[in-house]
């Protein structure tokens, strides 16, 4: 097949039961897919994996008369540091383009659950904004400064210059605001959220400099945004063993949402998609967690019990 595709993602891409990479190869007759997805990696580790598994073996992978694509989806395991995550993804896109690859950027998929304490109160807003920031960078919807923060100064063209083509995906697919999302989920109770946020010390500290009237307005606005959080979760019927990893039906939807965006050279025959559902309003723009620290460890995996990490192929280091 004349189109060689490397898929690089984390545990969602590495899913063993009819993953979207396999489905794309079936939908697109000209495509040969090599899936290099790896469980538990953050954006920095994915960038290193691309260098080691692809760029350092380029002479083995590239063939005359073929075109080469990177399909990237990742960043959830390092989403707590969105600026650093976007920096590492950007660096990977630059590396890929420099070696003759074109890039398909798949956004993060919806994730979260009411049982997950990270999504409660002010913490839930931080995770929502951090996730949205990584999503919107992959989609090309942010300026360099918005996406990268202080890391924008490392760009060759400078922090304030517009994006260069090499820094962005050639094809971007929004899976976050897609049929995967629980767009009809019940809203959280607004008055309870206002009370909880008003008592939250981190929220109080972040808004301490505001005048009383401005604090009240900010509290109402943030409570309204927090009320929408369940509508950014993965739909219950599309979950596998948790609220992060889509099941086989979810992977079908990922492949079918991606298919129409792909270039004609792939030779894809795409199913007809249902009408997309409207998105709830985006949360107010405030600063997400700072990214001037090293990427967080694989926090999502650390929450899983040992038997589940073993199922996903992640070693259990508890005995070390």
Backbone as CSV, one residue per row, in Angstrom:
resi,resn,N_x,N_y,N_z,CA_x,CA_y,CA_z,C_x,C_y,C_z
1,UNK,0.843,-1.195,0.000,0.000,0.000,0.000,0.882,1.250,0.000
2,UNK,0.516,2.271,-0.767,1.432,3.399,-0.979,1.475,4.437,0.137
3,UNK,0.537,4.400,1.081,0.510,5.372,2.170,0.887,4.654,3.466
4,UNK,2.038,5.035,4.020,2.542,4.407,5.243,2.204,5.311,6.428
5,UNK,1.529,4.748,7.406,1.025,5.527,8.529,1.571,4.955,9.831
6,UNK,2.151,5.838,10.632,2.561,5.486,11.990,1.543,6.106,12.949
7,UNK,0.915,5.274,13.771,0.001,5.754,14.808,0.765,5.790,16.121
8,UNK,0.761,6.939,16.762,1.458,7.104,18.031,0.494,7.714,19.035
9,UNK,0.091,6.892,19.984,-0.845,7.319,21.022,-0.462,6.603,22.311
10,UNK,-1.356,6.691,23.297,-1.079,6.002,24.554,-2.044,4.840,24.702
11,UNK,-2.595,4.619,25.892,-3.356,3.387,26.114,-4.613,3.300,25.265
12,UNK,-5.206,4.440,24.898,-6.371,4.371,24.013,-5.961,3.822,22.652
13,UNK,-4.859,4.326,22.100,-4.373,3.811,20.823,-3.891,2.382,20.895
14,UNK,-3.411,1.971,22.085,-2.903,0.611,22.265,-3.991,-0.385,22.633
15,UNK,-5.235,0.045,22.633,-6.358,-0.820,23.000,-6.375,-2.064,22.112
16,UNK,-6.484,-3.274,22.702,-6.314,-4.496,21.906,-7.541,-4.940,21.112
17,UNK,-8.721,-4.398,21.430,-9.956,-4.904,20.826,-10.465,-3.935,19.762
18,UNK,-10.158,-4.223,18.514,-10.606,-3.420,17.377,-10.289,-1.930,17.568
19,UNK,-9.021,-1.577,17.759,-8.654,-0.167,17.971,-8.886,0.657,16.713
20,UNK,-8.933,1.956,16.882,-9.222,2.824,15.736,-8.152,2.736,14.665
21,UNK,-6.903,2.421,15.044,-5.849,2.286,14.038,-6.170,1.146,13.071
22,UNK,-6.623,0.053,13.612,-6.998,-1.099,12.782,-8.199,-0.760,11.901
23,UNK,-9.152,-0.038,12.459,-10.343,0.331,11.697,-10.007,1.287,10.551
24,UNK,-9.075,2.221,10.788,-8.688,3.146,9.729,-8.039,2.400,8.568
25,UNK,-7.241,1.403,8.870,-6.611,0.635,7.800,-7.657,-0.098,6.959
26,UNK,-8.732,-0.547,7.601,-9.801,-1.218,6.869,-10.625,-0.235,6.036
27,UNK,-10.809,0.987,6.555,-11.601,1.989,5.830,-10.838,2.589,4.654
28,UNK,-9.505,2.584,4.735,-8.680,3.302,3.759,-7.806,2.303,3.006
29,UNK,-8.135,2.048,1.759,-7.540,0.945,1.010,-6.075,1.166,0.649
30,UNK,-5.616,2.400,0.666,-4.227,2.676,0.282,-3.263,2.740,1.465
31,UNK,-3.769,2.454,2.652,-3.011,2.711,3.877,-2.490,1.426,4.507
32,UNK,-1.235,1.501,4.934,-0.640,0.469,5.782,-0.284,1.123,7.112
33,UNK,-0.805,0.581,8.202,-0.667,1.198,9.514,0.321,0.428,10.376
34,UNK,1.227,1.162,11.000,2.099,0.616,12.043,1.741,1.323,13.337
35,UNK,1.215,0.570,14.302,0.744,1.160,15.552,1.837,1.080,16.613
36,UNK,2.389,2.237,16.978,3.448,2.311,17.980,2.946,2.890,19.301
37,UNK,1.656,2.839,19.536,1.086,3.385,20.763,1.632,2.651,21.983
38,UNK,1.729,3.378,23.088,2.359,2.827,24.291,1.578,3.264,25.527
39,UNK,1.263,2.289,26.373,0.492,2.557,27.580,1.266,3.453,28.540
40,UNK,0.595,4.450,29.083,1.132,5.211,30.198,2.025,6.381,29.876
41,UNK,2.319,6.635,28.615,3.263,7.687,28.270,2.593,9.062,28.298
42,UNK,3.340,10.065,28.796,2.962,11.446,28.621,3.516,11.970,27.310
43,UNK,3.298,13.254,27.062,3.707,13.817,25.777,5.217,13.744,25.573
44,UNK,5.995,13.991,26.624,7.446,13.938,26.480,7.905,12.530,26.104
45,UNK,7.361,11.512,26.773,7.748,10.137,26.455,7.322,9.732,25.042
46,UNK,6.177,10.232,24.590,5.748,9.952,23.217,6.702,10.596,22.216
47,UNK,7.113,11.797,22.523,8.086,12.471,21.650,9.387,11.668,21.554
48,UNK,9.869,11.162,22.690,11.081,10.347,22.681,10.866,9.041,21.935
49,UNK,9.703,8.449,22.100,9.400,7.196,21.391,9.392,7.419,19.881
50,UNK,8.845,8.547,19.439,8.839,8.854,18.007,10.265,8.964,17.473
51,UNK,11.120,9.615,18.227,12.517,9.755,17.798,13.213,8.398,17.720
52,UNK,12.991,7.561,18.741,13.703,6.285,18.816,13.136,5.233,17.870
53,UNK,11.817,5.137,17.802,11.183,4.063,17.040,10.936,4.414,15.571
54,UNK,10.931,5.708,15.264,10.638,6.112,13.887,11.840,6.821,13.264
55,UNK,12.241,7.930,13.825,13.273,8.737,13.178,14.622,8.032,13.128
56,UNK,14.964,7.282,14.164,16.243,6.589,14.165,16.228,5.329,13.290
57,UNK,15.057,4.950,12.809,14.927,3.784,11.927,14.331,4.183,10.587
58,UNK,14.516,5.442,10.244,13.845,5.973,9.069,14.236,5.231,7.797
59,UNK,15.490,4.811,7.701,15.944,4.110,6.500,15.210,2.782,6.312
60,UNK,14.697,2.203,7.402,13.947,0.960,7.302,12.483,1.202,6.956
61,UNK,11.965,2.356,7.349,10.539,2.622,7.202,10.188,3.277,5.872
62,UNK,11.066,4.182,5.384,10.748,4.931,4.170,11.040,4.112,2.926
63,UNK,10.122,4.178,1.979,10.266,3.463,0.718,10.004,4.424,-0.434
64,UNK,10.692,4.250,-1.554,10.454,5.125,-2.703,9.012,5.021,-3.187
65,UNK,8.461,6.136,-3.616,7.118,6.144,-4.179,6.001,6.066,-3.159
66,UNK,6.313,6.258,-1.897,5.280,6.215,-0.861,5.211,7.559,-0.138
67,UNK,4.074,7.816,0.492,3.964,8.986,1.354,3.820,8.510,2.794
68,UNK,4.261,9.361,3.717,4.367,8.943,5.109,3.627,9.922,6.012
69,UNK,2.862,9.345,6.939,2.033,10.134,7.837,2.233,9.676,9.282
70,UNK,2.175,10.630,10.182,2.096,10.365,11.618,0.678,10.694,12.069
71,UNK,0.009,9.722,12.682,-1.281,9.968,13.334,-1.003,10.026,14.831
72,UNK,-1.166,11.198,15.409,-0.822,11.399,16.815,-2.068,11.637,17.640
73,UNK,-2.113,10.964,18.811,-3.137,11.264,19.811,-2.545,11.002,21.188
74,UNK,-2.370,12.027,21.970,-1.786,11.839,23.290,-1.769,13.120,24.077
75,UNK,-1.282,13.008,25.310,-1.179,14.149,26.193,-2.007,14.047,27.451
76,UNK,-2.884,13.035,27.548,-3.731,12.948,28.730,-2.929,12.623,29.985
77,UNK,-1.923,11.773,29.842,-1.137,11.394,31.021,-0.271,12.538,31.545
78,UNK,-0.137,13.597,30.778,0.603,14.782,31.248,-0.263,16.032,31.185
79,UNK,-1.580,15.851,31.185,-2.492,16.976,30.968,-2.436,17.989,32.111
80,UNK,-1.963,17.581,33.286,-1.855,18.508,34.395,-0.852,19.619,34.164
81,UNK,0.032,19.455,33.182,0.983,20.506,32.783,0.757,20.798,31.298
82,UNK,-0.329,21.496,30.973,-0.721,21.628,29.565,0.264,22.394,28.702
83,UNK,0.922,23.404,29.247,1.881,24.156,28.434,3.064,23.276,28.049
84,UNK,3.581,22.514,28.999,4.679,21.602,28.701,4.221,20.501,27.745
85,UNK,3.023,19.995,27.960,2.482,18.975,27.061,2.399,19.496,25.633
86,UNK,1.859,20.691,25.456,1.759,21.272,24.113,3.137,21.528,23.507
87,UNK,4.072,21.936,24.337,5.448,22.133,23.858,6.011,20.834,23.290
88,UNK,5.835,19.718,24.004,6.382,18.444,23.535,5.669,17.950,22.276
89,UNK,4.367,18.168,22.207,3.635,17.787,20.994,4.119,18.630,19.814
90,UNK,4.269,19.927,20.048,4.756,20.821,18.979,6.127,20.382,18.491
91,UNK,7.015,20.063,19.416,8.345,19.603,19.030,8.264,18.342,18.162
92,UNK,7.354,17.449,18.509,7.187,16.229,17.720,6.687,16.536,16.308
93,UNK,5.743,17.453,16.200,5.243,17.831,14.879,6.369,18.428,14.024
94,UNK,7.207,19.259,14.638,8.329,19.860,13.908,9.292,18.768,13.426
95,UNK,9.615,17.829,14.295,10.504,16.728,13.923,9.918,15.912,12.776
96,UNK,8.630,15.602,12.872,7.988,14.794,11.838,8.026,15.503,10.486
97,UNK,7.671,16.768,10.469,7.672,17.506,9.203,9.081,17.620,8.619
98,UNK,10.070,17.777,9.483,11.446,17.906,8.994,11.923,16.640,8.293
99,UNK,11.338,15.506,8.633,11.735,14.227,8.031,10.758,13.764,6.946
100,UNK,9.896,14.648,6.495,9.033,14.324,5.362,7.707,13.695,5.719
101,UNK,7.350,13.650,6.991,6.045,13.146,7.392,5.017,14.275,7.355
102,UNK,3.789,13.920,7.029,2.657,14.786,7.302,1.979,14.274,8.563
103,UNK,1.183,15.127,9.200,0.681,14.816,10.532,-0.839,14.927,10.584
104,UNK,-1.459,13.889,11.139,-2.864,13.939,11.549,-2.873,14.067,13.066
105,UNK,-3.438,15.133,13.574,-3.543,15.336,15.016,-4.948,15.012,15.486
106,UNK,-5.066,13.973,16.289,-6.349,13.632,16.908,-6.364,14.234,18.310
107,UNK,-7.407,14.949,18.631,-7.472,15.555,19.956,-7.677,14.481,21.026
108,UNK,-7.516,14.888,22.276,-7.908,14.018,23.376,-9.395,13.712,23.272
109,UNK,-9.778,12.563,23.800,-11.189,12.188,23.864,-11.770,12.627,25.209
110,UNK,-13.091,12.727,25.318,-13.692,13.100,26.603,-13.324,12.090,27.687
111,UNK,-13.210,12.589,28.904,-12.902,11.697,30.021,-13.395,12.330,31.313
112,UNK,-13.537,11.525,32.360,-13.971,12.017,33.655,-15.212,11.303,34.154
113,UNK,-15.450,11.440,35.453,-16.612,10.804,36.077,-16.860,11.474,37.420
114,UNK,-18.104,11.483,37.860,-18.432,12.089,39.142,-17.742,11.379,40.305
115,UNK,-17.386,10.114,40.138,-16.719,9.371,41.199,-15.236,9.705,41.306
116,UNK,-14.696,10.411,40.332,-13.279,10.784,40.304,-13.122,12.134,41.003
117,UNK,-12.414,12.155,42.126,-12.311,13.367,42.934,-11.620,14.517,42.209
118,UNK,-10.841,14.199,41.186,-10.190,15.264,40.431,-11.187,16.197,39.763
119,UNK,-12.403,15.700,39.546,-13.392,16.480,38.825,-14.360,17.221,39.742
120,UNK,-14.064,17.247,41.041,-14.921,17.958,41.986,-14.477,19.416,42.127
121,UNK,-15.437,20.313,42.251,-15.172,21.709,42.596,-14.165,22.402,41.712
122,UNK,-13.276,23.176,42.356,-12.278,23.953,41.630,-11.301,23.050,40.889
123,UNK,-11.000,21.882,41.445,-10.113,20.937,40.769,-10.703,20.508,39.429
124,UNK,-12.017,20.270,39.397,-12.666,19.888,38.141,-12.519,20.946,37.075
125,UNK,-12.629,22.214,37.467,-12.439,23.295,36.500,-11.012,23.329,35.983
126,UNK,-10.037,23.094,36.866,-8.642,23.078,36.421,-8.411,21.962,35.410
127,UNK,-8.949,20.775,35.671,-8.751,19.669,34.733,-9.492,19.906,33.425
128,UNK,-10.672,20.494,33.503,-11.411,20.803,32.278,-10.640,21.793,31.419
129,UNK,-10.105,22.846,32.044,-9.390,23.861,31.287,-8.063,23.339,30.757
130,UNK,-7.383,22.518,31.555,-6.127,21.957,31.089,-6.363,21.028,29.905
131,UNK,-7.400,20.183,29.991,-7.725,19.278,28.886,-8.091,20.063,27.640
132,UNK,-8.942,21.080,27.811,-9.365,21.897,26.671,-8.180,22.611,26.035
133,UNK,-7.223,23.009,26.853,-6.054,23.720,26.323,-5.223,22.805,25.423
134,UNK,-5.054,21.547,25.815,-4.319,20.599,24.971,-5.117,20.285,23.713
135,UNK,-6.425,20.090,23.876,-7.294,19.832,22.722,-7.189,20.961,21.709
136,UNK,-7.346,22.187,22.180,-7.406,23.320,21.257,-6.054,23.635,20.626
137,UNK,-4.958,23.288,21.296,-3.661,23.416,20.630,-3.564,22.456,19.449
138,UNK,-3.926,21.203,19.647,-3.854,20.223,18.559,-4.732,20.650,17.390
139,UNK,-5.850,21.296,17.695,-6.764,21.746,16.647,-6.326,23.056,15.996
140,UNK,-5.275,23.680,16.516,-4.820,24.947,15.951,-5.680,26.125,16.316
141,UNK,-6.400,26.029,17.450,-7.348,27.066,17.824,-6.768,28.094,18.791
142,UNK,-5.516,27.927,19.209,-4.892,28.844,20.158,-3.699,29.536,19.513
143,UNK,-3.374,30.698,20.022,-2.130,31.350,19.620,-0.954,30.632,20.277
144,UNK,0.262,30.827,19.782,1.418,30.209,20.446,1.527,30.554,21.919
145,UNK,1.295,31.812,22.278,1.397,32.203,23.681,0.322,31.514,24.520
146,UNK,-0.893,31.423,23.998,-1.973,30.757,24.728,-1.681,29.271,24.916
147,UNK,-1.136,28.648,23.902,-0.903,27.200,23.959,0.320,26.829,24.769
148,UNK,1.371,27.617,24.650,2.681,27.226,25.172,3.120,28.001,26.401
149,UNK,2.503,29.138,26.676,2.955,29.940,27.795,4.410,30.360,27.604
150,UNK,5.219,30.177,28.637,6.620,30.570,28.562,7.412,29.746,27.549
151,UNK,6.932,28.552,27.220,7.633,27.722,26.232,7.585,28.337,24.836
152,UNK,6.683,29.298,24.630,6.618,29.964,23.323,7.918,30.688,22.994
153,UNK,8.679,31.045,24.006,9.949,31.740,23.767,10.993,30.837,23.120
154,UNK,10.766,29.518,23.153,11.705,28.588,22.541,11.464,28.400,21.044
155,UNK,10.431,29.010,20.522,10.149,28.896,19.100,11.193,29.665,18.285
156,UNK,11.531,29.126,17.147,12.513,29.771,16.268,12.066,31.156,15.850
157,UNK,10.764,31.329,15.634,10.245,32.607,15.153,9.858,33.551,16.283
158,UNK,9.988,33.119,17.526,9.679,33.990,18.644,8.303,33.737,19.226
159,UNK,8.103,34.209,20.451,6.883,33.902,21.197,5.634,34.522,20.592
160,UNK,5.754,35.686,19.975,4.569,36.408,19.515,4.247,36.179,18.042
161,UNK,5.119,35.500,17.312,4.868,35.250,15.889,3.759,34.216,15.707
162,UNK,3.084,34.279,14.577,2.049,33.291,14.257,2.674,31.910,14.100
163,UNK,1.812,30.892,14.145,2.288,29.529,13.959,2.927,29.353,12.590
164,UNK,3.987,28.588,12.523,4.526,28.120,11.254,3.894,26.770,10.924
165,UNK,3.832,26.444,9.626,3.147,25.226,9.199,3.738,23.979,9.847
166,UNK,5.044,23.974,10.058,5.701,22.796,10.616,5.306,22.519,12.058
167,UNK,4.735,23.511,12.740,4.395,23.369,14.156,2.999,22.813,14.377
168,UNK,2.226,22.670,13.328,0.840,22.262,13.482,0.536,21.025,12.650
169,UNK,-0.537,20.341,13.035,-0.973,19.176,12.280,-1.482,19.606,10.902
170,UNK,-1.217,18.772,9.896,-1.760,19.028,8.557,-3.261,18.766,8.531
171,UNK,-3.690,17.790,9.314,-5.105,17.450,9.457,-5.382,17.362,10.952
172,UNK,-6.402,18.069,11.431,-6.753,18.042,12.846,-8.191,17.551,13.014
173,UNK,-8.393,16.675,13.988,-9.706,16.066,14.203,-10.115,16.289,15.660
174,UNK,-11.263,16.905,15.848,-11.770,17.183,17.191,-12.594,15.995,17.682
175,UNK,-11.994,15.197,18.554,-12.703,14.077,19.165,-13.311,14.462,20.509
176,UNK,-12.915,15.611,21.040,-13.396,16.050,22.353,-14.833,16.546,22.259
177,UNK,-15.115,17.311,21.222,-16.466,17.823,20.999,-17.117,16.980,19.910
178,UNK,-17.297,15.715,20.203,-17.770,14.768,19.194,-18.875,13.904,19.777
179,UNK,-19.284,12.908,19.022,-20.335,11.996,19.492,-19.883,11.142,20.662
180,UNK,-18.605,11.204,21.036,-18.115,10.480,22.209,-18.552,11.166,23.505
181,UNK,-18.889,12.426,23.434,-19.139,13.228,24.630,-20.557,13.065,25.149
182,UNK,-20.695,13.050,26.475,-22.005,12.891,27.123,-22.739,14.232,27.116
183,UNK,-23.113,14.677,25.944,-23.648,16.037,25.781,-25.000,16.244,26.450
184,UNK,-25.705,15.157,26.774,-27.019,15.278,27.400,-26.996,14.925,28.878
185,UNK,-25.818,14.796,29.462,-25.727,14.440,30.882,-26.381,15.509,31.747
186,UNK,-26.964,15.120,32.880,-27.552,16.123,33.784,-26.496,17.108,34.295
187,UNK,-26.890,18.345,34.450,-25.990,19.353,34.989,-25.858,19.197,36.503
188,UNK,-24.739,19.673,37.029,-24.583,19.727,38.474,-25.445,20.853,39.061
189,UNK,-25.751,20.733,40.355,-26.632,21.689,41.018,-25.864,22.985,41.280
190,UNK,-26.391,24.089,40.766,-25.652,25.344,40.722,-25.411,25.932,42.113
191,UNK,-26.425,25.957,42.941,-26.270,26.571,44.258,-25.235,25.828,45.098
192,UNK,-25.243,24.507,45.015,-24.263,23.712,45.763,-22.849,23.999,45.275
193,UNK,-22.699,24.195,43.973,-21.379,24.512,43.429,-20.901,25.879,43.898
194,UNK,-21.787,26.860,43.939,-21.398,28.185,44.420,-20.927,28.111,45.867
195,UNK,-21.622,27.334,46.694,-21.216,27.197,48.094,-19.859,26.507,48.196
196,UNK,-19.683,25.427,47.416,-18.433,24.668,47.486,-17.248,25.490,46.992
197,UNK,-17.421,26.194,45.885,-16.326,27.017,45.363,-15.991,28.157,46.318
198,UNK,-17.014,28.747,46.904,-16.785,29.852,47.823,-15.987,29.448,49.052
199,UNK,-16.054,28.172,49.430,-15.307,27.667,50.588,-13.965,27.057,50.207
200,UNK,-13.722,26.914,48.903,-12.490,26.271,48.443,-11.307,27.234,48.613
201,UNK,-10.290,26.799,49.342,-9.167,27.702,49.635,-8.381,28.071,48.382
202,UNK,-8.233,27.122,47.471,-7.499,27.447,46.248,-8.265,28.461,45.417
203,UNK,-9.592,28.333,45.382,-10.405,29.314,44.637,-10.312,30.676,45.321
204,UNK,-10.397,30.699,46.645,-10.309,31.961,47.377,-8.968,32.655,47.115
205,UNK,-7.887,31.859,47.139,-6.562,32.448,46.918,-6.432,33.002,45.509
206,UNK,-6.986,32.287,44.526,-6.866,32.720,43.131,-7.647,33.996,42.853
207,UNK,-8.672,34.275,43.664,-9.529,35.433,43.401,-9.443,36.475,44.509
208,UNK,-8.435,36.369,45.356,-8.324,37.259,46.512,-8.147,38.712,46.109
209,UNK,-7.574,38.977,44.956,-7.310,40.343,44.538,-8.493,41.054,43.927
210,UNK,-9.625,40.381,43.777,-10.793,40.994,43.145,-11.618,41.794,44.155
211,UNK,-12.264,42.806,43.669,-13.222,43.546,44.487,-14.401,42.629,44.819
212,UNK,-15.139,42.895,45.889,-16.246,42.007,46.286,-17.240,41.722,45.169
213,UNK,-17.651,42.764,44.436,-18.611,42.541,43.341,-18.018,41.641,42.263
214,UNK,-16.748,41.839,41.968,-16.089,41.016,40.953,-15.936,39.580,41.433
215,UNK,-15.701,39.394,42.734,-15.627,38.039,43.280,-16.944,37.309,43.131
216,UNK,-18.038,37.999,43.414,-19.369,37.391,43.276,-19.626,36.995,41.826
217,UNK,-19.294,37.892,40.900,-19.490,37.596,39.474,-18.629,36.412,39.040
218,UNK,-17.367,36.388,39.517,-16.486,35.280,39.166,-17.003,33.968,39.729
219,UNK,-17.525,34.006,40.957,-18.062,32.800,41.583,-19.240,32.255,40.793
220,UNK,-20.130,33.130,40.372,-21.296,32.670,39.607,-20.868,32.115,38.248
221,UNK,-19.904,32.785,37.612,-19.450,32.299,36.309,-18.750,30.953,36.400
222,UNK,-17.922,30.779,37.417,-17.193,29.525,37.551,-18.115,28.395,37.985
223,UNK,-19.094,28.692,38.822,-20.070,27.669,39.196,-20.865,27.211,37.980
224,UNK,-21.227,28.157,37.115,-21.953,27.792,35.892,-21.105,26.897,34.997
225,UNK,-19.797,27.195,34.916,-18.910,26.351,34.122,-18.768,24.978,34.757
226,UNK,-18.639,24.929,36.084,-18.506,23.637,36.765,-19.764,22.793,36.623
227,UNK,-20.917,23.449,36.527,-22.163,22.703,36.345,-22.173,21.918,35.041
228,UNK,-21.435,22.412,34.048,-21.396,21.769,32.728,-20.420,20.587,32.661
229,UNK,-19.598,20.399,33.682,-18.515,19.416,33.595,-18.983,18.020,33.192
230,UNK,-20.077,17.480,33.727,-20.481,16.122,33.318,-20.748,15.980,31.822
231,UNK,-21.006,17.081,31.154,-21.259,17.017,29.708,-19.974,16.965,28.894
232,UNK,-18.822,16.981,29.579,-17.537,16.802,28.908,-16.935,15.432,29.219
233,UNK,-17.725,14.565,29.858,-17.273,13.212,30.146,-17.539,12.296,28.945
234,UNK,-16.857,11.164,28.928,-17.117,10.120,27.938,-18.474,9.490,28.218
235,UNK,-19.258,9.291,27.172,-20.578,8.678,27.331,-20.476,7.331,28.029
236,UNK,-21.403,7.058,28.934,-21.344,5.839,29.752,-21.344,4.583,28.899
237,UNK,-22.131,4.569,27.833,-22.234,3.358,27.013,-21.019,3.144,26.116
238,UNK,-20.103,4.110,26.077,-18.896,3.976,25.261,-17.658,3.681,26.109
239,UNK,-17.843,3.466,27.410,-16.706,3.211,28.294,-16.371,1.719,28.309
240,UNK,-15.079,1.443,28.497,-14.658,0.056,28.646,-14.601,-0.270,30.135
241,UNK,-13.408,-0.289,30.723,-13.290,-0.614,32.141,-13.234,0.624,33.023
242,UNK,-13.167,1.807,32.431,-13.134,3.036,33.214,-13.684,4.184,32.379
243,UNK,-13.592,5.393,32.917,-14.180,6.556,32.242,-13.218,7.234,31.282
244,UNK,-12.068,6.623,31.028,-11.060,7.200,30.143,-10.990,6.459,28.813
245,UNK,-11.068,5.151,28.855,-10.794,4.317,27.683,-12.081,3.915,26.972
246,UNK,-12.269,4.354,25.729,-13.464,3.935,24.983,-13.446,2.438,24.687
247,UNK,-14.640,1.872,24.585,-14.777,0.470,24.195,-14.731,0.343,22.668
248,UNK,-15.045,-0.848,22.166,-14.966,-1.082,20.717,-15.882,-0.128,19.948
249,UNK,-17.064,0.153,20.491,-17.969,1.087,19.832,-17.380,2.494,19.823
250,UNK,-16.717,2.867,20.905,-16.049,4.155,20.951,-14.949,4.259,19.906
251,UNK,-14.189,3.194,19.729,-13.132,3.203,18.708,-13.737,3.285,17.304
252,UNK,-14.894,2.678,17.115,-15.566,2.816,15.816,-15.905,4.280,15.554
253,UNK,-16.410,4.964,16.571,-16.756,6.372,16.404,-15.524,7.233,16.157
254,UNK,-14.403,6.900,16.819,-13.166,7.643,16.572,-12.752,7.500,15.111
255,UNK,-12.753,6.268,14.612,-12.350,6.028,13.224,-13.289,6.728,12.246
256,UNK,-14.572,6.690,12.525,-15.541,7.272,11.607,-15.532,8.801,11.661
257,UNK,-15.173,9.373,12.812,-15.030,10.829,12.885,-13.772,11.289,12.167
258,UNK,-12.741,10.460,12.172,-11.464,10.803,11.550,-11.512,10.633,10.038
259,UNK,-12.174,9.608,9.581,-12.149,9.200,8.171,-12.430,10.341,7.186
260,UNK,-13.507,11.132,7.362,-13.803,12.166,6.362,-12.752,13.267,6.268
261,UNK,-11.910,13.408,7.296,-10.900,14.454,7.303,-9.632,14.048,6.550
262,UNK,-9.488,12.781,6.239,-8.234,12.274,5.686,-8.110,12.583,4.197
263,UNK,-6.890,12.709,3.688,-6.694,13.117,2.291,-7.125,12.031,1.308
264,UNK,-7.389,12.456,0.085,-7.856,11.527,-0.944,-6.846,10.421,-1.213
265,UNK,-5.555,10.707,-1.028,-4.531,9.700,-1.310,-4.662,8.463,-0.441
266,UNK,-5.361,8.567,0.680,-5.541,7.406,1.548,-6.552,6.415,0.980
267,UNK,-7.396,6.872,0.072,-8.383,5.968,-0.524,-9.436,5.491,0.454
268,UNK,-9.932,6.389,1.290,-10.878,5.990,2.340,-12.313,5.941,1.815
269,UNK,-13.051,4.990,2.305,-14.499,4.905,2.071,-15.164,5.046,3.432
270,UNK,-15.686,6.243,3.696,-16.141,6.581,5.047,-17.638,6.345,5.200
271,UNK,-18.050,5.761,6.343,-19.480,5.635,6.625,-20.119,7.011,6.791
272,UNK,-21.427,7.070,6.608,-22.156,8.311,6.823,-22.281,8.561,8.309
273,UNK,-21.898,9.767,8.731,-21.931,10.100,10.149,-23.269,10.704,10.533
274,UNK,-23.738,10.469,11.787,-24.941,11.152,12.259,-24.670,12.633,12.451
275,UNK,-25.727,13.400,12.516,-25.587,14.835,12.760,-24.917,15.064,14.108
276,UNK,-23.937,15.941,14.142,-23.208,16.177,15.385,-24.084,16.902,16.388
277,UNK,-23.792,16.675,17.657,-24.561,17.302,18.725,-23.921,18.641,19.079
278,UNK,-24.722,19.612,19.538,-24.132,20.910,19.907,-23.281,20.795,21.159
279,UNK,-22.268,21.622,21.247,-21.395,21.633,22.412,-21.934,22.612,23.438
280,UNK,-21.770,22.291,24.745,-22.062,23.296,25.753,-21.047,24.417,25.658
281,UNK,-21.347,25.558,26.230,-20.387,26.665,26.140,-19.073,26.306,26.789
282,UNK,-17.966,26.818,26.223,-16.654,26.579,26.805,-16.561,27.261,28.158
283,UNK,-15.764,26.700,29.070,-15.597,27.337,30.375,-14.885,28.668,30.236
284,UNK,-15.086,29.578,31.194,-14.363,30.852,31.143,-12.870,30.625,31.103
285,UNK,-12.166,31.467,30.391,-10.722,31.317,30.254,-10.019,31.869,31.488
286,UNK,-9.357,30.967,32.224,-8.481,31.367,33.309,-7.240,30.526,33.213
287,UNK,-6.261,30.831,34.020,-4.991,30.125,33.921,-5.136,28.692,34.395
288,UNK,-4.774,27.688,33.551,-4.752,26.308,33.992,-3.525,26.075,34.861
289,UNK,-3.333,24.826,35.364,-2.157,24.568,36.188,-0.873,24.956,35.479
290,UNK,0.079,25.513,36.236,1.335,25.944,35.659,2.088,24.774,35.052
291,UNK,2.839,25.055,33.983,3.591,24.017,33.305,5.089,24.233,33.437
292,UNK,5.529,25.007,34.448,6.954,25.242,34.587,7.595,24.219,35.522
293,UNK,7.076,23.011,35.471,7.613,21.910,36.239,7.725,20.719,35.322
294,UNK,8.515,19.680,35.664,8.627,18.531,34.779,7.301,17.818,34.654
295,UNK,7.096,17.071,33.569,5.831,16.392,33.375,5.519,15.485,34.552
296,UNK,4.238,15.449,34.924,3.834,14.585,36.029,4.028,13.127,35.648
297,UNK,4.223,12.249,36.634,4.311,10.833,36.312,2.981,10.338,35.790
298,UNK,2.911,9.069,35.463,1.718,8.501,34.844,0.610,8.387,35.885
299,UNK,0.022,9.525,36.228,-0.900,9.570,37.353,-2.152,8.744,37.105
300,UNK,-2.612,8.725,35.872,-3.814,7.950,35.584,-3.587,6.473,35.841
301,UNK,-2.419,5.976,35.422,-2.134,4.558,35.622,-1.923,4.221,37.086
302,UNK,-1.370,5.149,37.850,-1.114,4.876,39.252,-2.405,4.664,40.032
303,UNK,-3.515,5.168,39.490,-4.799,4.979,40.153,-5.365,3.584,39.927
304,UNK,-4.858,2.860,38.924,-5.396,1.556,38.615,-4.817,0.510,39.557
305,UNK,-5.590,-0.533,39.891,-5.044,-1.627,40.694,-4.019,-2.424,39.883
306,UNK,-3.140,-3.203,40.568,-2.081,-3.936,39.855,-2.590,-4.852,38.756
307,UNK,-3.742,-5.527,38.987,-4.226,-6.472,37.959,-4.617,-5.737,36.678
308,UNK,-5.123,-4.483,36.835,-5.530,-3.732,35.652,-4.321,-3.186,34.909
309,UNK,-3.280,-2.742,35.665,-2.060,-2.307,35.005,-1.415,-3.470,34.241
310,UNK,-1.504,-4.684,34.826,-0.950,-5.851,34.132,-1.708,-6.142,32.853
311,UNK,-3.049,-5.984,32.886,-3.862,-6.211,31.692,-3.474,-5.269,30.569
312,UNK,-3.104,-4.015,30.951,-2.728,-3.019,29.960,-1.266,-3.112,29.549
313,UNK,-0.533,-4.048,30.166,0.861,-4.203,29.791,1.802,-3.287,30.535
314,UNK,1.334,-2.704,31.660,2.167,-1.795,32.425,2.746,-2.541,33.610
315,UNK,4.084,-2.549,33.803,4.677,-3.330,34.869,4.275,-2.844,36.243
316,UNK,4.179,-3.800,37.172,3.852,-3.466,38.542,5.160,-3.307,39.315
317,UNK,5.453,-2.048,39.708,6.707,-1.779,40.399,6.564,-1.723,41.903
318,UNK,5.421,-2.187,42.414,5.149,-2.032,43.823,6.112,-2.820,44.690
319,UNK,6.715,-3.860,44.128,7.610,-4.690,44.904,9.035,-4.169,44.921
320,UNK,9.329,-3.118,44.120,10.685,-2.596,44.017,11.022,-1.669,45.147
